[in-house]
């Protein structure tokens, strides 16, 4: 009996933390700025737990009955929380209000359950042992949940199914409680029937989770969704309308197949064609293989190393027929070597030298991405450049995120490199900017590979000219200990949306 009670503590602790992690992850996917989302959600959750603990002192009768009801309510509210939030984001303007309401309700219920359970089992053990054992199993449950969430739950179940699975655990605890505390419950049989009904609802919800997320995403994205998956690192969505395939990572557009050639030709050829006899190329990011497709147009290139964090991303663009047609099976080329790793520690630890480095990360919407736009990162990347080598960096929009763009340019300069900013027009993005950098001076090439659809030698010099509304601004660099770029980027796009 005793060990089963403490296992109950472990399970309910895991459930509470999972609901908190799901809310934070979902908010980060949909709203960006993971530090802000997790900080506010954790703060609200802990505050609500404190309220729940304080309220528990007013419950002095029917402790077992109320504990069972709390577990039932947690199973319903927590279990359906992710589905409700997805649907709220897609169909209403009240996503954040609902999110914090759910976090507070869940926090209050979690704050109630442990004090009640401690009072229920207090008479069976010495109070010192009760406190020690309950807190031990509570922390063990939290540890287990924190390990399971990124490694197994998100990649294999997704957020909606994970929430419902742990809702089932909460309701199972409630059902188990009706047997464990049967002598303290006046209506145990009715509670068991109710638990079974709720369990059936959650099981049906798990079975229909794909339909729920599809219904929500169909309303979020304008075109038909042909692929959607949660990985350990991001939410990947592919949409299609006629011949237009679009990739979204955490709801942010990464490319449109109708005009991505403009972006990728501009990213690669102005820099790579200006390097005498390039042989080795490093691509950081670029898990769609489209930058690699352009690099493979240079027969003298002997080796292309691509470092991308997410193995699901590179696997998808190595196997999906529509996507391999788009990147021309670039990942299957013998010259291409894929490394699935975090680029930040990789560039710091690797010792290889490269003639051309492509830095093609998503925009700095959060601090995890922002670290890849810091002086620390650019200095580490620059150490891999050969004497005549060049580096090119995707740098957001000089039109719509002007402060961010010139902050990136200044950050690269502060890393000790000569910088050459330029921009192109990509219809799906608008004006988009890049920065070429190196240890030497850069001159636009006079010849480019044959068969390019957008970039040619004649228009290259014009790409380096900026009109007054995109002209350089004095900016401070983005540093690892003060990521001003993330704040600038957020403000730039807020200014555009208002």
C-alpha positions as CSV (number, residue, x, y, z in Angstrom):
1,X,0.0,0.0,0.0
2,X,2.7,2.4,1.0
3,X,4.9,2.1,-2.1
4,X,1.8,2.4,-4.3
5,X,0.9,5.7,-2.6
6,X,4.3,7.1,-3.3
7,X,4.2,5.9,-6.9
8,X,1.0,7.8,-7.2
9,X,2.9,10.9,-6.1
10,X,5.5,10.2,-8.8
11,X,2.8,9.9,-11.5
12,X,0.9,13.0,-10.6
13,X,4.1,15.1,-10.4
14,X,5.1,13.9,-13.9
15,X,1.6,14.8,-15.2
16,X,1.8,18.4,-13.8
17,X,5.2,19.1,-15.3
18,X,4.2,17.6,-18.6
19,X,1.2,20.0,-18.9
20,X,3.5,22.9,-18.1
21,X,6.1,21.9,-20.7
22,X,3.4,21.4,-23.3
23,X,2.0,24.9,-22.8
24,X,5.5,26.4,-23.0
25,X,6.4,24.5,-26.1
26,X,3.2,25.2,-27.9
27,X,3.4,28.9,-27.1
28,X,7.0,28.9,-28.3
29,X,6.0,27.2,-31.6
30,X,3.1,29.6,-32.2
31,X,4.2,32.9,-30.7
32,X,8.1,32.7,-30.7
33,X,10.5,34.0,-28.0
34,X,10.8,30.7,-26.1
35,X,12.5,32.5,-23.1
36,X,9.5,34.8,-22.6
37,X,6.9,32.1,-23.1
38,X,8.5,29.6,-20.8
39,X,9.4,32.2,-18.2
40,X,5.8,33.6,-17.9
41,X,4.2,30.1,-18.0
42,X,6.5,28.7,-15.3
43,X,5.9,31.8,-13.2
44,X,2.1,31.6,-13.6
45,X,2.2,27.8,-12.9
46,X,4.2,28.1,-9.7
47,X,2.1,31.0,-8.5
48,X,-1.0,29.0,-9.2
49,X,0.5,26.0,-7.3
50,X,1.0,28.3,-4.3
51,X,-2.6,29.4,-4.5
52,X,-3.7,25.7,-4.6
53,X,-1.5,24.8,-1.6
54,X,-2.9,27.7,0.3
55,X,-6.5,26.7,-0.5
56,X,-5.9,23.1,0.7
57,X,-6.0,24.3,4.3
58,X,-9.7,25.0,3.9
59,X,-10.4,21.4,3.0
60,X,-10.9,19.6,6.2
61,X,-13.5,16.9,5.3
62,X,-13.7,14.3,2.6
63,X,-10.0,14.4,1.7
64,X,-10.0,11.3,-0.4
65,X,-13.2,12.2,-2.2
66,X,-11.8,15.6,-3.1
67,X,-8.4,14.1,-4.1
68,X,-10.2,11.8,-6.6
69,X,-12.1,14.7,-8.1
70,X,-8.9,16.8,-8.4
71,X,-7.3,14.0,-10.4
72,X,-10.3,13.7,-12.6
73,X,-10.4,17.5,-13.3
74,X,-6.6,17.5,-14.0
75,X,-7.1,14.6,-16.4
76,X,-9.8,16.5,-18.3
77,X,-8.3,20.0,-18.2
78,X,-4.7,18.9,-18.7
79,X,-5.5,16.1,-21.1
80,X,-7.4,18.3,-23.5
81,X,-5.3,21.5,-23.0
82,X,-3.1,21.1,-26.0
83,X,-6.0,20.4,-28.3
84,X,-7.9,23.4,-27.0
85,X,-4.9,25.6,-27.4
86,X,-4.3,24.5,-31.0
87,X,-8.0,25.1,-31.9
88,X,-8.0,28.5,-30.1
89,X,-5.0,29.7,-32.0
90,X,-6.5,28.7,-35.3
91,X,-10.1,29.9,-34.8
92,X,-10.1,32.7,-32.1
93,X,-8.1,35.7,-31.0
94,X,-8.0,34.4,-27.4
95,X,-5.1,32.0,-27.5
96,X,-3.0,33.7,-24.8
97,X,-6.0,34.3,-22.5
98,X,-7.0,30.6,-22.7
99,X,-3.4,29.5,-22.3
100,X,-2.8,31.4,-19.1
101,X,-6.3,30.4,-17.8
102,X,-5.4,26.7,-18.4
103,X,-2.0,27.1,-16.8
104,X,-3.5,28.7,-13.7
105,X,-6.3,26.1,-13.4
106,X,-3.8,23.3,-13.8
107,X,-1.4,24.9,-11.3
108,X,-4.1,25.4,-8.7
109,X,-5.2,21.7,-9.0
110,X,-1.6,20.5,-8.8
111,X,-1.0,22.7,-5.8
112,X,-4.0,21.1,-4.1
113,X,-3.2,17.4,-4.8
114,X,0.1,17.0,-2.9
115,X,-1.0,18.6,0.4
116,X,-4.2,16.6,0.3
117,X,-2.4,13.3,-0.4
118,X,0.1,14.1,2.4
119,X,-2.8,14.6,4.9
120,X,-4.5,11.4,3.7
121,X,-1.4,9.2,4.3
122,X,-0.1,11.1,7.4
123,X,-1.7,8.7,9.8
124,X,0.1,5.7,8.3
125,X,3.7,6.9,8.7
126,X,5.7,9.2,10.9
127,X,5.2,12.8,9.5
128,X,8.9,13.3,8.8
129,X,8.9,10.2,6.7
130,X,5.8,11.3,4.9
131,X,7.3,14.7,3.9
132,X,10.6,13.1,2.9
133,X,9.1,10.3,0.8
134,X,6.4,12.5,-0.9
135,X,8.9,15.2,-1.9
136,X,11.4,12.6,-3.1
137,X,8.9,10.9,-5.3
138,X,7.5,14.3,-6.4
139,X,11.0,15.4,-7.6
140,X,11.6,12.0,-9.2
141,X,8.4,12.3,-11.2
142,X,9.4,15.8,-12.4
143,X,12.8,14.4,-13.5
144,X,11.2,11.6,-15.4
145,X,8.8,13.9,-17.1
146,X,11.6,16.3,-18.1
147,X,13.6,13.5,-19.7
148,X,10.6,11.8,-21.4
149,X,9.2,15.0,-22.9
150,X,11.9,15.9,-25.4
151,X,13.3,12.4,-26.1
152,X,10.1,10.4,-26.6
153,X,6.9,12.3,-26.2
154,X,7.3,15.2,-28.6
155,X,9.0,13.3,-31.4
156,X,6.8,10.2,-31.3
157,X,3.4,11.4,-29.9
158,X,3.3,15.1,-30.5
159,X,1.9,17.7,-28.2
160,X,-1.8,16.8,-28.4
161,X,-1.4,13.0,-27.9
162,X,1.2,13.6,-25.1
163,X,-1.3,15.8,-23.2
164,X,-4.0,13.2,-23.6
165,X,-1.7,10.4,-22.5
166,X,-1.0,12.1,-19.3
167,X,-4.6,13.0,-18.9
168,X,-5.2,9.3,-19.0
169,X,-2.6,8.8,-16.3
170,X,-4.3,11.4,-14.0
171,X,-7.7,9.7,-14.5
172,X,-6.2,6.3,-13.9
173,X,-4.8,7.7,-10.6
174,X,-8.3,8.9,-9.8
175,X,-9.8,5.5,-10.6
176,X,-7.1,3.7,-8.6
177,X,-7.9,6.1,-5.7
178,X,-11.5,4.9,-5.7
179,X,-10.2,1.5,-4.8
180,X,-7.4,2.6,-2.6
181,X,-9.6,4.9,-0.5
182,X,-12.8,2.9,-0.9
183,X,-13.5,2.9,2.8
184,X,-13.4,6.7,2.8
185,X,-15.7,7.2,-0.2
186,X,-19.5,7.3,0.0
187,X,-20.0,7.1,-3.8
188,X,-17.1,5.1,-5.0
189,X,-19.0,3.2,-7.6
190,X,-20.4,6.4,-9.2
191,X,-16.8,7.8,-9.3
192,X,-15.5,4.7,-11.0
193,X,-18.1,4.9,-13.7
194,X,-17.3,8.6,-14.2
195,X,-13.6,7.8,-14.4
196,X,-14.2,5.1,-17.0
197,X,-16.3,7.6,-19.1
198,X,-13.5,10.2,-19.0
199,X,-10.9,7.6,-19.8
200,X,-12.9,6.6,-22.9
201,X,-13.1,10.2,-23.9
202,X,-9.4,10.7,-23.6
203,X,-8.6,7.5,-25.5
204,X,-11.0,8.6,-28.3
205,X,-9.2,12.0,-28.2
206,X,-5.8,10.3,-28.6
207,X,-7.2,8.3,-31.6
208,X,-8.5,11.5,-33.2
209,X,-5.5,13.7,-32.3
210,X,-4.4,13.9,-35.9
211,X,-7.8,15.2,-37.0
212,X,-7.7,17.8,-34.3
213,X,-4.3,19.2,-35.3
214,X,-5.2,19.0,-39.0
215,X,-8.4,20.9,-38.4
216,X,-6.4,23.6,-36.6
217,X,-3.5,23.8,-39.0
218,X,-5.8,23.9,-42.0
219,X,-7.2,27.1,-40.6
220,X,-3.7,28.5,-39.8
221,X,-2.2,27.8,-43.2
222,X,-3.8,29.0,-46.4
223,X,-2.8,25.9,-48.5
224,X,-3.3,22.2,-48.1
225,X,-1.0,20.5,-45.6
226,X,0.9,17.6,-47.1
227,X,3.2,17.0,-44.1
228,X,3.2,18.0,-40.4
229,X,5.4,16.7,-37.7
230,X,6.7,17.6,-34.2
231,X,10.4,16.8,-33.9
232,X,12.7,17.2,-30.8
233,X,13.6,20.7,-32.1
234,X,10.7,22.2,-34.0
235,X,7.3,21.9,-35.7
236,X,7.6,21.1,-39.4
237,X,4.8,21.8,-41.8
238,X,4.7,21.5,-45.6
239,X,1.9,23.0,-47.6
240,X,1.0,22.7,-51.3
241,X,-1.1,24.8,-53.7
242,X,-0.8,23.6,-57.3
243,X,2.9,23.8,-58.0
244,X,3.8,25.9,-54.9
245,X,5.3,23.9,-52.0
246,X,6.0,25.9,-48.8
247,X,8.0,25.0,-45.8
248,X,7.1,26.3,-42.3
249,X,9.2,25.8,-39.2
250,X,7.4,26.7,-36.0
251,X,4.8,28.6,-38.1
252,X,7.5,30.7,-39.9
253,X,7.8,30.5,-43.7
254,X,11.1,29.2,-44.8
255,X,10.6,29.0,-48.6
256,X,8.1,28.9,-51.4
257,X,9.1,26.6,-54.3
258,X,7.9,29.2,-56.8
259,X,10.6,31.7,-55.9
260,X,13.1,30.0,-53.6
261,X,15.6,29.9,-56.5
262,X,15.9,33.7,-56.2
263,X,16.9,33.4,-52.5
264,X,19.3,30.4,-52.9
265,X,21.0,31.7,-56.1
266,X,21.6,35.0,-54.3
267,X,22.8,33.3,-51.2
268,X,25.4,31.1,-52.9
269,X,26.7,32.5,-56.2
270,X,27.8,36.0,-55.4
271,X,30.2,34.6,-52.8
272,X,31.2,31.2,-54.1
273,X,31.9,32.5,-57.7
274,X,34.3,35.1,-56.2
275,X,36.6,32.5,-54.7
276,X,39.6,31.2,-56.7
277,X,39.6,27.4,-56.9
278,X,37.2,26.6,-54.1
279,X,37.3,22.9,-53.0
280,X,35.7,22.6,-49.6
281,X,32.4,24.1,-48.5
282,X,30.6,24.2,-45.1
283,X,26.9,24.8,-44.9
284,X,25.5,25.6,-41.4
285,X,21.7,25.1,-41.4
286,X,20.2,24.7,-44.8
287,X,18.5,21.4,-43.9
288,X,16.3,21.6,-47.0
289,X,19.2,20.9,-49.4
290,X,18.4,23.9,-51.6
291,X,21.7,25.7,-50.9
292,X,23.6,22.5,-51.4
293,X,21.8,22.1,-54.8
294,X,23.3,25.4,-55.9
295,X,26.8,24.6,-54.6
296,X,26.8,21.3,-56.6
297,X,26.8,23.4,-59.8
298,X,30.5,23.9,-59.2
299,X,32.3,20.8,-60.4
300,X,35.6,21.8,-58.8
301,X,34.0,21.5,-55.3
302,X,35.3,18.3,-53.8
303,X,33.5,18.2,-50.4
304,X,30.3,19.8,-49.0
305,X,29.8,19.4,-45.2
306,X,26.3,20.3,-44.0
307,X,25.6,20.7,-40.3
308,X,21.9,20.8,-39.4
309,X,20.5,20.3,-35.9
310,X,17.4,18.3,-36.8
311,X,17.8,14.8,-38.3
312,X,14.1,14.7,-39.2
313,X,14.6,17.7,-41.4
314,X,17.5,16.3,-43.4
315,X,15.8,12.9,-43.6
316,X,12.6,14.5,-44.9
317,X,14.5,16.4,-47.6
318,X,16.4,13.2,-48.5
319,X,13.4,11.0,-49.0
320,X,10.2,12.9,-49.8
321,X,9.7,12.7,-53.6
322,X,8.4,16.2,-53.9
323,X,11.2,17.6,-51.9
324,X,14.0,15.6,-53.6
325,X,12.6,16.8,-56.9
326,X,13.0,20.4,-55.6
327,X,16.5,20.0,-54.3
328,X,17.5,17.7,-57.2
329,X,18.5,15.0,-54.7
330,X,21.3,17.1,-53.5
331,X,21.7,15.1,-50.3
332,X,22.4,11.9,-52.3
333,X,25.5,13.4,-54.0
334,X,28.7,11.6,-53.0
335,X,30.3,15.0,-52.3
336,X,27.8,15.8,-49.6
337,X,28.4,14.8,-46.0
338,X,25.5,15.5,-43.5
339,X,26.2,16.0,-39.8
340,X,23.2,16.3,-37.5
341,X,24.5,18.5,-34.6
342,X,24.1,21.8,-33.0
343,X,26.2,24.2,-35.1
344,X,27.2,26.3,-32.1
345,X,29.4,23.8,-30.3
346,X,30.3,22.1,-33.6
347,X,32.1,25.2,-35.1
348,X,33.9,25.7,-31.8
349,X,35.2,22.1,-31.6
350,X,35.9,21.2,-35.3
351,X,39.3,22.0,-36.8
352,X,38.7,21.7,-40.5
353,X,39.3,24.6,-42.9
354,X,36.8,25.6,-45.7
355,X,36.9,27.9,-48.7
356,X,33.3,28.9,-48.5
357,X,31.0,28.9,-45.4
358,X,27.2,29.3,-45.8
359,X,25.3,30.3,-42.7
360,X,21.6,29.8,-43.4
361,X,19.7,29.6,-40.2
362,X,16.0,30.6,-39.5
363,X,15.5,34.2,-38.4
364,X,16.5,35.0,-34.8
365,X,13.0,34.7,-33.3
366,X,14.3,33.4,-30.0
367,X,17.5,33.2,-27.9
368,X,18.3,29.7,-29.0
369,X,18.5,30.9,-32.6
370,X,19.9,34.3,-31.5
371,X,23.1,32.7,-30.2
372,X,23.9,31.7,-33.9
373,X,24.0,35.4,-34.8
374,X,26.5,36.5,-32.1
375,X,30.1,37.7,-32.3
376,X,31.1,34.5,-30.4
377,X,29.6,32.3,-33.2
378,X,30.9,34.4,-36.1
379,X,34.4,34.4,-34.6
380,X,34.3,30.6,-34.2
381,X,33.0,30.2,-37.8
382,X,35.7,32.6,-39.2
383,X,38.4,30.4,-37.8
384,X,37.4,27.8,-40.3
385,X,37.8,30.1,-43.3
386,X,40.8,29.6,-45.5
387,X,43.0,32.6,-46.4
388,X,41.1,33.4,-49.6
389,X,37.8,32.0,-48.3
390,X,34.5,33.8,-47.9
391,X,31.4,33.5,-45.7
392,X,27.8,34.4,-46.5
393,X,25.1,34.9,-43.8
394,X,21.3,34.9,-44.2
395,X,20.5,38.2,-42.5
396,X,16.7,38.9,-42.5
397,X,15.0,41.7,-44.4
398,X,16.7,45.2,-44.6
399,X,13.3,46.6,-45.5
400,X,11.0,45.0,-42.8
401,X,13.6,44.3,-40.1
402,X,16.0,47.1,-40.9
403,X,17.5,47.3,-37.3
404,X,17.9,43.6,-37.2
405,X,19.7,43.4,-40.6
406,X,22.2,46.1,-39.8
407,X,22.7,44.6,-36.3
408,X,23.7,41.3,-37.9
409,X,26.1,43.2,-40.3
410,X,27.7,45.0,-37.4
411,X,28.0,41.8,-35.4
412,X,29.9,40.1,-38.2
413,X,32.2,43.1,-38.5
414,X,32.9,43.1,-34.8
415,X,33.9,39.4,-35.2
416,X,36.9,40.7,-37.2
417,X,35.7,40.2,-40.7
418,X,35.3,42.6,-43.7
419,X,31.6,42.8,-44.5
420,X,29.7,43.3,-47.8
421,X,25.9,43.6,-47.3
422,X,23.6,43.0,-50.2
423,X,19.9,42.3,-50.9
424,X,17.5,40.8,-53.4
425,X,13.8,40.8,-53.9
426,X,12.0,37.4,-53.2
427,X,8.3,37.7,-53.9
428,X,7.2,35.4,-51.0
429,X,9.5,37.3,-48.5
430,X,9.9,40.8,-50.0
431,X,13.3,42.4,-49.8
432,X,15.8,40.0,-48.3
433,X,19.3,40.6,-47.1
434,X,22.6,38.7,-46.9
435,X,26.1,39.6,-45.8
436,X,29.3,38.3,-47.5
437,X,32.3,38.4,-45.1
438,X,35.9,37.4,-45.2
439,X,39.5,38.1,-44.1
440,X,40.1,39.8,-47.4
441,X,38.5,42.3,-49.7
442,X,35.6,41.1,-51.9
443,X,34.9,41.9,-55.5
444,X,31.7,40.7,-57.3
445,X,32.5,37.9,-59.8
446,X,32.4,38.6,-63.5
447,X,31.2,35.1,-64.4
448,X,28.7,32.7,-62.8
449,X,27.6,29.1,-63.5
450,X,25.5,28.6,-66.6
451,X,21.7,28.0,-66.2
452,X,20.9,30.4,-63.3
453,X,17.4,31.7,-63.4
454,X,17.8,35.0,-61.5
455,X,21.4,36.1,-60.6
456,X,23.7,37.2,-63.4
457,X,27.0,38.9,-63.5
458,X,25.5,42.1,-64.9
459,X,23.1,42.7,-62.0
460,X,25.4,41.7,-59.2
461,X,26.8,45.2,-58.4
462,X,23.3,46.5,-58.1
463,X,22.6,44.0,-55.3
464,X,25.1,45.8,-53.1
465,X,23.4,49.2,-53.4
466,X,20.8,50.2,-50.7
467,X,18.2,52.9,-51.2
468,X,17.5,55.4,-48.4
469,X,14.8,53.3,-46.7
470,X,17.2,50.4,-46.3
471,X,20.4,52.4,-45.8
472,X,22.8,51.4,-43.0
473,X,22.0,52.3,-39.4
474,X,24.5,52.5,-36.5
475,X,23.9,49.4,-34.4
476,X,25.5,47.6,-31.5
477,X,26.6,44.0,-32.1
478,X,24.7,41.0,-30.9
479,X,26.6,39.3,-28.1
480,X,26.1,36.0,-26.4
481,X,25.5,37.6,-23.0
482,X,23.3,40.4,-24.4
483,X,21.3,39.2,-27.4
484,X,20.0,42.6,-28.5
485,X,19.2,41.1,-31.9
486,X,16.3,39.0,-30.6
487,X,14.7,42.1,-29.1
488,X,15.3,44.2,-32.2
489,X,13.8,41.5,-34.5
490,X,10.7,41.2,-32.3
491,X,10.2,44.9,-32.3
492,X,10.9,45.3,-36.1
493,X,8.1,42.8,-36.9
494,X,5.7,44.3,-34.3
495,X,6.2,47.7,-36.0
496,X,5.3,46.2,-39.3
497,X,2.2,44.3,-38.0
498,X,0.8,47.5,-36.5
